[in-house]
Amino acid sequence: MKKVRLNDLGEPFRKAVEEAGGEPIVIEDDDGEARFGVVPYRKPSDQQKQAAWEKLKEYQRRAAASMKEHGVTEDDVMRVILEDD
């Protein structure tokens, strides 16, 4: 992946990004075919990070309980995942 600083891009592109107001941008060629996409990164708040962490912990708890109920270990899961490798 190539990284480019916004300030290193031309004024028309920076203006388009500003006018998009944080929405994704699709860049089309002269035939109207999509060629590139620009998706803004949004930094989550501390509250959003904490909520995501709590949800992840709940998923992990539920997965562990289900695996235990079915007599499946993490090694069993890894063996299935790596079967075709």
Secondary structure, 3 states (H helix, E strand, C coil): CCCCCHHHCCHHHHHHHHHHCCCCEEEECCCCCEEEEECCCCCCCHHHHHHHHHHHHHHHHHHHHHHHHHCCCHHHHHHHHCCCC
